[in-house]
Amino acid sequence: MRLLVDALIVLLILTNLRLVASSHLAACIYVVALQGLVLGLLPLLVGTDPLTLRACVLSGLTMVLKGIIFPWLLLRALRAVQVRKEMEPLVGYTTSLLVGAVLLALAMWFGRRLPLPVSEASPLMVPLALFTIMIGLFAIVSRRKALTQVLGYLVMENGIYAFGLTFAREEPLLVELGTLLDIFMAVFVMGITIFHISREFDHIDTDRLSLLKD
Amino acid sequence: MNTPSLILPFLALILSPLLVGIVNRTKAFFAGRTGQPLFQLYFDLAKLLRKGAVYSKTTSWIFRAGPVVQLAAAITALFVLPWGGASAPFHFNGDLILLAYLMGLMRFFTVLAALDTGSAFEGMGASREVQFSALAEPALLVGLAAAAHAGHDHIAPPLGNFQGALSLSGIYSSLSMDAWLSSGPALLMVAGALFVVFLAENSRIPFDDPNTHLELTMIHEVMILDHGGPDLAMILYGASLKMWLLGSLTAGLIVPVRTGNAWLDASAVFAGLCFLALLTGVVESTMARLRLLRVPQLLVSAGFLSTLALILLLWR
């Protein structure tokens, strides 16, 4: 079980990496979908031994929302704006990989030093959560397309969710569900906004939007 | 030092051209061609050795020394290379760095000989070769360090003293099934990184196309255009030995057969090598060459995989 959890965590780290190394927006969306699905599996594995209804509901909802509905919404937005690639990121892809390596080391180092009130399911859980949050932030600041920034936001939220899994036994279900609903609304609204930005200005480059004056 | 470990390097000298044959047969199968015979490289080598060499007047002794040094470095490296659990004739702490730099020496002399001809195309190939190998080397060394860390609880009794823990033979004898069970994900990443290095260093698709005939896109082939006869034979043979070297490092990792019997372990690694050659053929048949700009990215990814494996194992 421990090996399986570790393997899934490594898979999550690699999906983060793939996200910052890829220029195809559709590929990025699929990567985030995969990340959502794997994250959905984790509550079943890290919790207490007998499967509770709570864990199953949480896992099922996460997988459906993060693995299917969000990607579907974003893919629809992608089709509507007719943008295929992130052409000129502010930080290049090879550099992004190096930054990713540094962030990972930082997350590992920090995760070790963070005193936690509860014992975690795997020693990699907290570093993974921190790394995912950092990668999400990095994707937001280093990419130009609004769609990639939405993905960064989603990944960051995935990281917070992974952090919450550490306390899976203490946290009430209602809080998790509330967060998921919030994220759902956010992605829904952002999908529509991206579509409108693209229809109004023929592009979704956010750094060009900052030059607008009223 | 026991008998198998003395005989194995010589077996490698005989068997290494076979790997190239397996790759070519696989590619022929995928393309639906009859293809060249399995032992074609042996025939080629025999043919080239019977020929004379032609040297350009602009070249110096470096050009002639290149192939000799390459072959010598490759053969030397074979003597520190373990076959999985079967240890090498020579092993000492840190011999993995010797192996990496013997391959570096090979590359250095290929590059020098290419630059010595004064051809613009060869200089271009040399520049690319050096750029890519500079990125492949960290992936290799960090990957081996991670492997050393993964196995260091499982070192087999003959090398059990801490002396062997940082030698290639020590590392590879400790990568048993137990090591895989306790740190499988990390070892899998190291295996992936080593396979990428294997493809890059042996000038295989997706990094380089060994069959290309366009000077602008060649990397390794363009550097040996001016060599002929016995020199070319030495280079081709040296390249097949290099494939064997890096292949054994990968195959010894992915085949965790550690019975204690050197012959059994070595044959398991040989089976792994044949599988690796087959896999290379499949990769070459199903993938296209990467654009040159994308190559560093893939190599850095391999380096990242190695680093990730090392970090995971350090903080286990």
Interface residues (C-beta under 8 A of the other chain):
Chain A: L3 D6 A7 V10 I13 L14 L17 A21 Y93 T94 L97 L98 G100 A101 L104 A105 M108 R112 P123 L124 P127
Chain B: L181 G184 P185 A186 M189 P296 Q297 V300 S301 G303 F304 T307 L308 I311 L312 W315 R316
